[in-house]
Amino acid sequence: MALDIHVGLGKMGYEAPPIASSGAEVICLSRDLKSDLVFMEIFLVEDMDGIAAAIHCGLIVNG
């Protein structure tokens, strides 16, 4: 699914950022990129799910 979205965005002329497969990758990418829109899978590999990664990156404000 992620690859389909990535390729589709590129075909439409958008610059699609790298695809992250773990929470740690999401956190590293979020430090470097200032994205207007983020698609994230809830189930990621390793020890952090997508919700925890999004909260850590400030993509979701928990409160």
N, CA, C and O atoms as a Tripos MOL2 file, in Angstrom:
@<TRIPOS>MOLECULE
protein
  252   251    63     0     0
PROTEIN
NO_CHARGES

@<TRIPOS>ATOM
      1 N           0.8150   -1.1830    0.0000 N.3       1 MET1
      2 CA          0.0000    0.0000    0.0000 C.3       1 MET1
      3 C           0.8660    1.2570    0.0000 C.2       1 MET1
      4 O           0.6140    2.1790   -0.7760 O.2       1 MET1
      5 N           1.8780    1.3050    0.8570 N.am      2 ALA2
      6 CA          2.7430    2.4820    0.9430 C.3       2 ALA2
      7 C           3.4440    2.7510   -0.3820 C.2       2 ALA2
      8 O           3.5580    3.8990   -0.8120 O.2       2 ALA2
      9 N           3.9090    1.6940   -1.0210 N.am      3 LEU3
     10 CA          4.6090    1.8540   -2.2990 C.3       3 LEU3
     11 C           3.6580    2.3670   -3.3710 C.2       3 LEU3
     12 O           4.0490    3.2010   -4.1890 O.2       3 LEU3
     13 N           2.4290    1.8930   -3.3860 N.am      4 ASP4
     14 CA          1.4370    2.3680   -4.3530 C.3       4 ASP4
     15 C           1.1830    3.8670   -4.1820 C.2       4 ASP4
     16 O           1.1210    4.6000   -5.1690 O.2       4 ASP4
     17 N           1.0370    4.3190   -2.9520 N.am      5 ILE5
     18 CA          0.8220    5.7410   -2.6790 C.3       5 ILE5
     19 C           2.0490    6.5450   -3.0850 C.2       5 ILE5
     20 O           1.9280    7.6090   -3.6930 O.2       5 ILE5
     21 N           3.2160    6.0420   -2.7520 N.am      6 HIS6
     22 CA          4.4800    6.7120   -3.0750 C.3       6 HIS6
     23 C           4.6240    6.8930   -4.5840 C.2       6 HIS6
     24 O           4.9380    7.9860   -5.0550 O.2       6 HIS6
     25 N           4.3940    5.8270   -5.3320 N.am      7 VAL7
     26 CA          4.5100    5.8820   -6.7900 C.3       7 VAL7
     27 C           3.4360    6.8030   -7.3800 C.2       7 VAL7
     28 O           3.7180    7.6020   -8.2730 O.2       7 VAL7
     29 N           2.2150    6.6860   -6.8770 N.am      8 GLY8
     30 CA          1.1280    7.5260   -7.3670 C.3       8 GLY8
     31 C           1.3920    9.0050   -7.1590 C.2       8 GLY8
     32 O           1.1290    9.8120   -8.0510 O.2       8 GLY8
     33 N           1.9050    9.3700   -6.0000 N.am      9 LEU9
     34 CA          2.2340   10.7710   -5.7340 C.3       9 LEU9
     35 C           3.3080   11.2700   -6.6910 C.2       9 LEU9
     36 O           3.2340   12.3890   -7.1990 O.2       9 LEU9
     37 N           4.3020   10.4300   -6.9280 N.am     10 GLY10
     38 CA          5.3620   10.7960   -7.8670 C.3      10 GLY10
     39 C           4.8320   11.0050   -9.2770 C.2      10 GLY10
     40 O           5.2580   11.9350   -9.9620 O.2      10 GLY10
     41 N           3.9160   10.1650   -9.7190 N.am     11 LYS11
     42 CA          3.3190   10.3010  -11.0490 C.3      11 LYS11
     43 C           2.5000   11.5740  -11.1780 C.2      11 LYS11
     44 O           2.3530   12.1140  -12.2740 O.2      11 LYS11
     45 N           1.9630   12.0560  -10.0580 N.am     12 MET12
     46 CA          1.1710   13.2900  -10.0740 C.3      12 MET12
     47 C           2.0500   14.5330   -9.9100 C.2      12 MET12
     48 O           1.5470   15.6560   -9.8860 O.2      12 MET12
     49 N           3.3600   14.3260   -9.7980 N.am     13 GLY13
     50 CA          4.2730   15.4560   -9.7170 C.3      13 GLY13
     51 C           4.6680   15.8820   -8.3200 C.2      13 GLY13
     52 O           5.3620   16.8830   -8.1460 O.2      13 GLY13
     53 N           4.2310   15.1310   -7.3260 N.am     14 TYR14
     54 CA          4.5890   15.4580   -5.9500 C.3      14 TYR14
     55 C           5.8910   14.7800   -5.5650 C.2      14 TYR14
     56 O           6.2190   13.7060   -6.0700 O.2      14 TYR14
     57 N           6.6220   15.4100   -4.6720 N.am     15 GLU15
     58 CA          7.8320   14.8040   -4.1390 C.3      15 GLU15
     59 C           7.4360   13.9450   -2.9440 C.2      15 GLU15
     60 O           7.0810   14.4640   -1.8850 O.2      15 GLU15
     61 N           7.4990   12.6350   -3.1210 N.am     16 ALA16
     62 CA          7.1160   11.7090   -2.0530 C.3      16 ALA16
     63 C           8.3400   11.3940   -1.2000 C.2      16 ALA16
     64 O           9.3820   11.0110   -1.7330 O.2      16 ALA16
     65 N           8.2300   11.5500    0.1120 N.am     17 PRO17
     66 CA          9.3640   11.2610    0.9910 C.3      17 PRO17
     67 C           9.6170    9.7560    1.0830 C.2      17 PRO17
     68 O           8.8100    8.9560    0.6100 O.2      17 PRO17
     69 N          10.7280    9.3780    1.6870 N.am     18 PRO18
     70 CA         11.0280    7.9490    1.8570 C.3      18 PRO18
     71 C           9.9420    7.2340    2.6610 C.2      18 PRO18
     72 O           9.2170    7.8530    3.4400 O.2      18 PRO18
     73 N           9.8470    5.9390    2.4590 N.am     19 ILE19
     74 CA          8.8940    5.1130    3.1960 C.3      19 ILE19
     75 C           9.6030    4.5550    4.4240 C.2      19 ILE19
     76 O          10.6650    3.9450    4.3080 O.2      19 ILE19
     77 N           9.0210    4.7640    5.5880 N.am     20 ALA20
     78 CA          9.5840    4.2410    6.8380 C.3      20 ALA20
     79 C           8.8390    2.9680    7.2180 C.2      20 ALA20
     80 O           7.6230    2.8790    7.0430 O.2      20 ALA20
     81 N           9.5620    1.9900    7.7360 N.am     21 SER21
     82 CA          8.9190    0.7310    8.1180 C.3      21 SER21
     83 C           8.9320    0.4940    9.6250 C.2      21 SER21
     84 O           8.3570   -0.4840   10.1040 O.2      21 SER21
     85 N           9.5820    1.3810   10.3730 N.am     22 SER22
     86 CA          9.6150    1.2140   11.8320 C.3      22 SER22
     87 C           9.3620    2.5620   12.5010 C.2      22 SER22
     88 O           9.5160    3.6170   11.8860 O.2      22 SER22
     89 N           8.9780    2.5040   13.7490 N.am     23 GLY23
     90 CA          8.7670    3.7240   14.5190 C.3      23 GLY23
     91 C          10.0180    4.5770   14.5970 C.2      23 GLY23
     92 O           9.9430    5.8030   14.5110 O.2      23 GLY23
     93 N          11.1690    3.9370   14.7590 N.am     24 ALA24
     94 CA         12.4370    4.6670   14.8360 C.3      24 ALA24
     95 C          12.7130    5.4130   13.5330 C.2      24 ALA24
     96 O          13.1960    6.5450   13.5570 O.2      24 ALA24
     97 N          12.4100    4.7870   12.3990 N.am     25 GLU25
     98 CA         12.5930    5.4530   11.1100 C.3      25 GLU25
     99 C          11.6580    6.6540   10.9800 C.2      25 GLU25
    100 O          12.0540    7.7020   10.4720 O.2      25 GLU25
    101 N          10.4260    6.4980   11.4370 N.am     26 VAL26
    102 CA          9.4650    7.6000   11.3970 C.3      26 VAL26
    103 C           9.9990    8.7820   12.1960 C.2      26 VAL26
    104 O           9.9340    9.9220   11.7360 O.2      26 VAL26
    105 N          10.5180    8.5220   13.3720 N.am     27 ILE27
    106 CA         11.0380    9.5850   14.2360 C.3      27 ILE27
    107 C          12.2200   10.2800   13.5750 C.2      27 ILE27
    108 O          12.3030   11.5080   13.6010 O.2      27 ILE27
    109 N          13.1290    9.5220   12.9890 N.am     28 CYS28
    110 CA         14.2860   10.1190   12.3080 C.3      28 CYS28
    111 C          13.8470   10.9710   11.1200 C.2      28 CYS28
    112 O          14.3360   12.0860   10.9390 O.2      28 CYS28
    113 N          12.9280   10.4500   10.3160 N.am     29 LEU29
    114 CA         12.4490   11.2020    9.1560 C.3      29 LEU29
    115 C          11.7050   12.4630    9.5750 C.2      29 LEU29
    116 O          11.8190   13.4990    8.9200 O.2      29 LEU29
    117 N          10.9520   12.3830   10.6540 N.am     30 SER30
    118 CA         10.1660   13.5520   11.0830 C.3      30 SER30
    119 C          11.0630   14.6860   11.5490 C.2      30 SER30
    120 O          10.6680   15.8510   11.4980 O.2      30 SER30
    121 N          12.2620   14.3590   12.0020 N.am     31 ARG31
    122 CA         13.2080   15.4080   12.3990 C.3      31 ARG31
    123 C          13.6990   16.1920   11.1860 C.2      31 ARG31
    124 O          13.9630   17.3910   11.2730 O.2      31 ARG31
    125 N          13.8200   15.4940   10.0480 N.am     32 ASP32
    126 CA         14.3710   16.1070    8.8460 C.3      32 ASP32
    127 C          13.3170   16.7140    7.9270 C.2      32 ASP32
    128 O          13.5970   17.6870    7.2270 O.2      32 ASP32
    129 N          12.1290   16.1620    7.9190 N.am     33 LEU33
    130 CA         11.0860   16.5860    6.9890 C.3      33 LEU33
    131 C          10.0120   17.3780    7.7150 C.2      33 LEU33
    132 O           9.6810   17.0820    8.8630 O.2      33 LEU33
    133 N           9.4860   18.3520    7.0650 N.am     34 LYS34
    134 CA          8.3620   19.1280    7.6050 C.3      34 LYS34
    135 C           7.1670   18.8690    6.6870 C.2      34 LYS34
    136 O           6.8220   19.7070    5.8540 O.2      34 LYS34
    137 N           6.5500   17.7220    6.8470 N.am     35 SER35
    138 CA          5.4800   17.2860    5.9530 C.3      35 SER35
    139 C           4.1590   17.9690    6.2750 C.2      35 SER35
    140 O           3.8500   18.2420    7.4350 O.2      35 SER35
    141 N           3.3920   18.2360    5.2330 N.am     36 ASP36
    142 CA          2.0490   18.7750    5.4010 C.3      36 ASP36
    143 C           1.0350   17.6620    5.6430 C.2      36 ASP36
    144 O          -0.0160   17.8920    6.2390 O.2      36 ASP36
    145 N           1.3530   16.4640    5.1820 N.am     37 LEU37
    146 CA          0.4440   15.3300    5.2940 C.3      37 LEU37
    147 C           1.2530   14.0660    5.5420 C.2      37 LEU37
    148 O           2.2720   13.8420    4.8880 O.2      37 LEU37
    149 N           0.8100   13.2450    6.4750 N.am     38 VAL38
    150 CA          1.5080   12.0020    6.8020 C.3      38 VAL38
    151 C           0.5090   10.8500    6.7710 C.2      38 VAL38
    152 O          -0.5280   10.8980    7.4320 O.2      38 VAL38
    153 N           0.8320    9.8150    5.9980 N.am     39 PHE39
    154 CA          0.0810    8.5640    6.0220 C.3      39 PHE39
    155 C           0.9060    7.5900    6.8500 C.2      39 PHE39
    156 O           2.0870    7.3850    6.5720 O.2      39 PHE39
    157 N           0.2920    6.9870    7.8670 N.am     40 MET40
    158 CA          1.0550    6.0620    8.6940 C.3      40 MET40
    159 C           0.2220    4.8320    9.0140 C.2      40 MET40
    160 O          -0.9450    4.9290    9.3920 O.2      40 MET40
    161 N           0.8400    3.6960    8.8550 N.am     41 GLU41
    162 CA          0.2310    2.4210    9.2250 C.3      41 GLU41
    163 C           0.2780    2.3010   10.7470 C.2      41 GLU41
    164 O           1.2510    2.7220   11.3730 O.2      41 GLU41
    165 N          -0.7320    1.7480   11.3230 N.am     42 ILE42
    166 CA         -0.7330    1.5440   12.7750 C.3      42 ILE42
    167 C           0.2480    0.4480   13.1590 C.2      42 ILE42
    168 O           0.9660    0.5740   14.1510 O.2      42 ILE42
    169 N           0.2810   -0.6210   12.3810 N.am     43 PHE43
    170 CA          1.1550   -1.7570   12.6910 C.3      43 PHE43
    171 C           2.4860   -1.5960   11.9830 C.2      43 PHE43
    172 O           2.5670   -1.7240   10.7610 O.2      43 PHE43
    173 N           3.5340   -1.3150   12.7530 N.am     44 LEU44
    174 CA          4.8900   -1.1810   12.2310 C.3      44 LEU44
    175 C           5.7490   -2.3050   12.7840 C.2      44 LEU44
    176 O           5.4000   -2.9300   13.7860 O.2      44 LEU44
    177 N           6.8730   -2.5570   12.1270 N.am     45 VAL45
    178 CA          7.7910   -3.5750   12.6370 C.3      45 VAL45
    179 C           8.5310   -3.0250   13.8510 C.2      45 VAL45
    180 O           8.5610   -1.8130   14.0690 O.2      45 VAL45
    181 N           9.1120   -3.8920   14.6170 N.am     46 GLU46
    182 CA          9.8760   -3.5830   15.8250 C.3      46 GLU46
    183 C           8.9620   -3.2930   17.0040 C.2      46 GLU46
    184 O           7.8790   -3.8690   17.1020 O.2      46 GLU46
    185 N           9.3780   -2.4160   17.8930 N.am     47 ASP47
    186 CA          8.7080   -2.2940   19.1920 C.3      47 ASP47
    187 C           7.7460   -1.1250   19.3340 C.2      47 ASP47
    188 O           7.1330   -0.9710   20.3900 O.2      47 ASP47
    189 N           7.5940   -0.2980   18.3090 N.am     48 MET48
    190 CA          6.7360    0.8850   18.4290 C.3      48 MET48
    191 C           5.6740    0.8480   17.3360 C.2      48 MET48
    192 O           5.9880    0.6230   16.1670 O.2      48 MET48
    193 N           4.4220    1.0700   17.7140 N.am     49 ASP49
    194 CA          3.3810    1.0980   16.6840 C.3      49 ASP49
    195 C           3.2710    2.5110   16.1070 C.2      49 ASP49
    196 O           3.9000    3.4460   16.6020 O.2      49 ASP49
    197 N           2.4690    2.6490   15.0620 N.am     50 GLY50
    198 CA          2.3300    3.9210   14.3780 C.3      50 GLY50
    199 C           1.7360    5.0120   15.2420 C.2      50 GLY50
    200 O           2.0870    6.1820   15.0890 O.2      50 GLY50
    201 N           0.8460    4.6510   16.1410 N.am     51 ILE51
    202 CA          0.2350    5.6470   17.0260 C.3      51 ILE51
    203 C           1.2790    6.2230   17.9700 C.2      51 ILE51
    204 O           1.3540    7.4390   18.1430 O.2      51 ILE51
    205 N           2.0820    5.3650   18.5790 N.am     52 ALA52
    206 CA          3.1380    5.8370   19.4870 C.3      52 ALA52
    207 C           4.1530    6.6910   18.7380 C.2      52 ALA52
    208 O           4.5980    7.7150   19.2550 O.2      52 ALA52
    209 N           4.5230    6.2830   17.5290 N.am     53 ALA53
    210 CA          5.4680    7.0680   16.7250 C.3      53 ALA53
    211 C           4.8770    8.4290   16.3910 C.2      53 ALA53
    212 O           5.5790    9.4380   16.4630 O.2      53 ALA53
    213 N           3.6000    8.4760   16.0290 N.am     54 ALA54
    214 CA          2.9610    9.7460   15.6870 C.3      54 ALA54
    215 C           2.8970   10.6770   16.8980 C.2      54 ALA54
    216 O           3.1300   11.8780   16.7680 O.2      54 ALA54
    217 N           2.5870   10.1380   18.0570 N.am     55 ILE55
    218 CA          2.5490   10.9420   19.2780 C.3      55 ILE55
    219 C           3.9450   11.4800   19.5800 C.2      55 ILE55
    220 O           4.1000   12.6530   19.9190 O.2      55 ILE55
    221 N           4.9520   10.6310   19.4570 N.am     56 HIS56
    222 CA          6.3300   11.0300   19.7370 C.3      56 HIS56
    223 C           6.7740   12.1680   18.8150 C.2      56 HIS56
    224 O           7.4950   13.0710   19.2390 O.2      56 HIS56
    225 N           6.3410   12.1180   17.5600 N.am     57 CYS57
    226 CA          6.7350   13.1230   16.5660 C.3      57 CYS57
    227 C           5.8950   14.3790   16.6390 C.2      57 CYS57
    228 O           6.1760   15.3500   15.9360 O.2      57 CYS57
    229 N           4.8690   14.3810   17.4770 N.am     58 GLY58
    230 CA          4.0040   15.5340   17.5790 C.3      58 GLY58
    231 C           2.9530   15.5860   16.4920 C.2      58 GLY58
    232 O           2.3100   16.6180   16.2990 O.2      58 GLY58
    233 N           2.7690   14.4790   15.7740 N.am     59 LEU59
    234 CA          1.7450   14.4050   14.7310 C.3      59 LEU59
    235 C           0.3570   14.2820   15.3350 C.2      59 LEU59
    236 O          -0.6380   14.6680   14.7210 O.2      59 LEU59
    237 N           0.3020   13.7400   16.5460 N.am     60 ILE60
    238 CA         -0.9450   13.6270   17.2840 C.3      60 ILE60
    239 C          -0.7150   14.3060   18.6400 C.2      60 ILE60
    240 O           0.2460   13.9970   19.3450 O.2      60 ILE60
    241 N          -1.5770   15.1990   18.9780 N.am     61 VAL61
    242 CA         -1.4730   15.8620   20.2750 C.3      61 VAL61
    243 C          -2.3680   15.0940   21.2310 C.2      61 VAL61
    244 O          -3.5830   15.0380   21.0440 O.2      61 VAL61
    245 N          -1.7710   14.5060   22.2520 N.am     62 ASN62
    246 CA         -2.4960   13.6880   23.2070 C.3      62 ASN62
    247 C          -2.9060   14.5640   24.3830 C.2      62 ASN62
    248 O          -2.0560   15.0340   25.1380 O.2      62 ASN62
    249 N          -4.1600   14.7750   24.5320 N.am     63 GLY63
    250 CA         -4.5350   15.6210   25.6400 C.3      63 GLY63
    251 C          -5.9810   15.7950   25.6680 C.2      63 GLY63
    252 O          -6.5030   16.4870   26.5430 O.2      63 GLY63
@<TRIPOS>BOND
     1     1     2 1
     2     2     3 1
     3     3     4 2
     4     3     5 am
     5     5     6 1
     6     6     7 1
     7     7     8 2
     8     7     9 am
     9     9    10 1
    10    10    11 1
    11    11    12 2
    12    11    13 am
    13    13    14 1
    14    14    15 1
    15    15    16 2
    16    15    17 am
    17    17    18 1
    18    18    19 1
    19    19    20 2
    20    19    21 am
    21    21    22 1
    22    22    23 1
    23    23    24 2
    24    23    25 am
    25    25    26 1
    26    26    27 1
    27    27    28 2
    28    27    29 am
    29    29    30 1
    30    30    31 1
    31    31    32 2
    32    31    33 am
    33    33    34 1
    34    34    35 1
    35    35    36 2
    36    35    37 am
    37    37    38 1
    38    38    39 1
    39    39    40 2
    40    39    41 am
    41    41    42 1
    42    42    43 1
    43    43    44 2
    44    43    45 am
    45    45    46 1
    46    46    47 1
    47    47    48 2
    48    47    49 am
    49    49    50 1
    50    50    51 1
    51    51    52 2
    52    51    53 am
    53    53    54 1
    54    54    55 1
    55    55    56 2
    56    55    57 am
    57    57    58 1
    58    58    59 1
    59    59    60 2
    60    59    61 am
    61    61    62 1
    62    62    63 1
    63    63    64 2
    64    63    65 am
    65    65    66 1
    66    66    67 1
    67    67    68 2
    68    67    69 am
    69    69    70 1
    70    70    71 1
    71    71    72 2
    72    71    73 am
    73    73    74 1
    74    74    75 1
    75    75    76 2
    76    75    77 am
    77    77    78 1
    78    78    79 1
    79    79    80 2
    80    79    81 am
    81    81    82 1
    82    82    83 1
    83    83    84 2
    84    83    85 am
    85    85    86 1
    86    86    87 1
    87    87    88 2
    88    87    89 am
    89    89    90 1
    90    90    91 1
    91    91    92 2
    92    91    93 am
    93    93    94 1
    94    94    95 1
    95    95    96 2
    96    95    97 am
    97    97    98 1
    98    98    99 1
    99    99   100 2
   100    99   101 am
   101   101   102 1
   102   102   103 1
   103   103   104 2
   104   103   105 am
   105   105   106 1
   106   106   107 1
   107   107   108 2
   108   107   109 am
   109   109   110 1
   110   110   111 1
   111   111   112 2
   112   111   113 am
   113   113   114 1
   114   114   115 1
   115   115   116 2
   116   115   117 am
   117   117   118 1
   118   118   119 1
   119   119   120 2
   120   119   121 am
   121   121   122 1
   122   122   123 1
   123   123   124 2
   124   123   125 am
   125   125   126 1
   126   126   127 1
   127   127   128 2
   128   127   129 am
   129   129   130 1
   130   130   131 1
   131   131   132 2
   132   131   133 am
   133   133   134 1
   134   134   135 1
   135   135   136 2
   136   135   137 am
   137   137   138 1
   138   138   139 1
   139   139   140 2
   140   139   141 am
   141   141   142 1
   142   142   143 1
   143   143   144 2
   144   143   145 am
   145   145   146 1
   146   146   147 1
   147   147   148 2
   148   147   149 am
   149   149   150 1
   150   150   151 1
   151   151   152 2
   152   151   153 am
   153   153   154 1
   154   154   155 1
   155   155   156 2
   156   155   157 am
   157   157   158 1
   158   158   159 1
   159   159   160 2
   160   159   161 am
   161   161   162 1
   162   162   163 1
   163   163   164 2
   164   163   165 am
   165   165   166 1
   166   166   167 1
   167   167   168 2
   168   167   169 am
   169   169   170 1
   170   170   171 1
   171   171   172 2
   172   171   173 am
   173   173   174 1
   174   174   175 1
   175   175   176 2
   176   175   177 am
   177   177   178 1
   178   178   179 1
   179   179   180 2
   180   179   181 am
   181   181   182 1
   182   182   183 1
   183   183   184 2
   184   183   185 am
   185   185   186 1
   186   186   187 1
   187   187   188 2
   188   187   189 am
   189   189   190 1
   190   190   191 1
   191   191   192 2
   192   191   193 am
   193   193   194 1
   194   194   195 1
   195   195   196 2
   196   195   197 am
   197   197   198 1
   198   198   199 1
   199   199   200 2
   200   199   201 am
   201   201   202 1
   202   202   203 1
   203   203   204 2
   204   203   205 am
   205   205   206 1
   206   206   207 1
   207   207   208 2
   208   207   209 am
   209   209   210 1
   210   210   211 1
   211   211   212 2
   212   211   213 am
   213   213   214 1
   214   214   215 1
   215   215   216 2
   216   215   217 am
   217   217   218 1
   218   218   219 1
   219   219   220 2
   220   219   221 am
   221   221   222 1
   222   222   223 1
   223   223   224 2
   224   223   225 am
   225   225   226 1
   226   226   227 1
   227   227   228 2
   228   227   229 am
   229   229   230 1
   230   230   231 1
   231   231   232 2
   232   231   233 am
   233   233   234 1
   234   234   235 1
   235   235   236 2
   236   235   237 am
   237   237   238 1
   238   238   239 1
   239   239   240 2
   240   239   241 am
   241   241   242 1
   242   242   243 1
   243   243   244 2
   244   243   245 am
   245   245   246 1
   246   246   247 1
   247   247   248 2
   248   247   249 am
   249   249   250 1
   250   250   251 1
   251   251   252 2
@<TRIPOS>SUBSTRUCTURE
     1 MET1         2 RESIDUE 1 A MET
     2 ALA2         6 RESIDUE 1 A ALA
     3 LEU3        10 RESIDUE 1 A LEU
     4 ASP4        14 RESIDUE 1 A ASP
     5 ILE5        18 RESIDUE 1 A ILE
     6 HIS6        22 RESIDUE 1 A HIS
     7 VAL7        26 RESIDUE 1 A VAL
     8 GLY8        30 RESIDUE 1 A GLY
     9 LEU9        34 RESIDUE 1 A LEU
    10 GLY10       38 RESIDUE 1 A GLY
    11 LYS11       42 RESIDUE 1 A LYS
    12 MET12       46 RESIDUE 1 A MET
    13 GLY13       50 RESIDUE 1 A GLY
    14 TYR14       54 RESIDUE 1 A TYR
    15 GLU15       58 RESIDUE 1 A GLU
    16 ALA16       62 RESIDUE 1 A ALA
    17 PRO17       66 RESIDUE 1 A PRO
    18 PRO18       70 RESIDUE 1 A PRO
    19 ILE19       74 RESIDUE 1 A ILE
    20 ALA20       78 RESIDUE 1 A ALA
    21 SER21       82 RESIDUE 1 A SER
    22 SER22       86 RESIDUE 1 A SER
    23 GLY23       90 RESIDUE 1 A GLY
    24 ALA24       94 RESIDUE 1 A ALA
    25 GLU25       98 RESIDUE 1 A GLU
    26 VAL26      102 RESIDUE 1 A VAL
    27 ILE27      106 RESIDUE 1 A ILE
    28 CYS28      110 RESIDUE 1 A CYS
    29 LEU29      114 RESIDUE 1 A LEU
    30 SER30      118 RESIDUE 1 A SER
    31 ARG31      122 RESIDUE 1 A ARG
    32 ASP32      126 RESIDUE 1 A ASP
    33 LEU33      130 RESIDUE 1 A LEU
    34 LYS34      134 RESIDUE 1 A LYS
    35 SER35      138 RESIDUE 1 A SER
    36 ASP36      142 RESIDUE 1 A ASP
    37 LEU37      146 RESIDUE 1 A LEU
    38 VAL38      150 RESIDUE 1 A VAL
    39 PHE39      154 RESIDUE 1 A PHE
    40 MET40      158 RESIDUE 1 A MET
    41 GLU41      162 RESIDUE 1 A GLU
    42 ILE42      166 RESIDUE 1 A ILE
    43 PHE43      170 RESIDUE 1 A PHE
    44 LEU44      174 RESIDUE 1 A LEU
    45 VAL45      178 RESIDUE 1 A VAL
    46 GLU46      182 RESIDUE 1 A GLU
    47 ASP47      186 RESIDUE 1 A ASP
    48 MET48      190 RESIDUE 1 A MET
    49 ASP49      194 RESIDUE 1 A ASP
    50 GLY50      198 RESIDUE 1 A GLY
    51 ILE51      202 RESIDUE 1 A ILE
    52 ALA52      206 RESIDUE 1 A ALA
    53 ALA53      210 RESIDUE 1 A ALA
    54 ALA54      214 RESIDUE 1 A ALA
    55 ILE55      218 RESIDUE 1 A ILE
    56 HIS56      222 RESIDUE 1 A HIS
    57 CYS57      226 RESIDUE 1 A CYS
    58 GLY58      230 RESIDUE 1 A GLY
    59 LEU59      234 RESIDUE 1 A LEU
    60 ILE60      238 RESIDUE 1 A ILE
    61 VAL61      242 RESIDUE 1 A VAL
    62 ASN62      246 RESIDUE 1 A ASN
    63 GLY63      250 RESIDUE 1 A GLY
